[in-house]
Structures are given as structure tokens and as C-alpha cells.
């Protein structure tokens, strides 16, 4: 029963973090006049990390695509530690 509960919690937590990644990816894309391709957001790596207080949290790496002109795709990524954005990368592009 405990394993089922933990699996359900992890799944719900992961869905919430994916929604957070979509929100942050959209904000980053808008900041650089890019369009986030929503369905492209996917967790590519899951590991453990420590926050500033030394507490262990899940460290998730998300890959996503953005478009500058609607016909191109730029592959980007962001890293969340818990709910906090740690780092992100959007490659250089021509406007």
C-alpha cells in the first residue's frame, strides 16, 4: 500500500513540475520574443540535488522547443530543483 501511495505522489508531483516547466519555458520564450511549442516539454533527466539549506530535492532537467519564426525549432532546456529554476539555456538564433 505504501508503494502505491508513493508512486501516486511521485506521478502527481511530476505532473505539477511539468506544468511549472511549461510556465517557466513560456516566460523565457516570451522574454526573447520566441514561441514555446507546448507539447515539446519533456523531462529528460531526474536526479537528486541539494537546495541552499542542504535539503535533498528532485533535480529535473526539461527539454523543450521554441520557434522564432513559426517554421524553425530551437532545442532548449531548463533545470528545476524542487520548484525553483536553477538554470536554463536557449541557443543563439537569428531574428
C-alpha positions, 0 to 999 in steps of 0.5 A: 500500500505504501508503494502505491501511495508513493508512486501516486505522489511521485506521478502527481508531483511530476505532473505539477513540475511539468506544468511549472516547466511549461510556465517557466519555458513560456516566460523565457520564450516570451522574454526573447520574443520566441514561441514555446511549442507546448507539447515539446516539454519533456523531462529528460533527466531526474536526479537528486540535488541539494537546495541552499539549506542542504535539503535533498530535492528532485533535480529535473532537467526539461527539454523543450522547443521554441520557434522564432519564426513559426517554421524553425525549432530551437532545442532548449532546456531548463533545470528545476530543483524542487520548484525553483529554476536553477538554470536554463539555456536557449541557443543563439538564433537569428531574428 
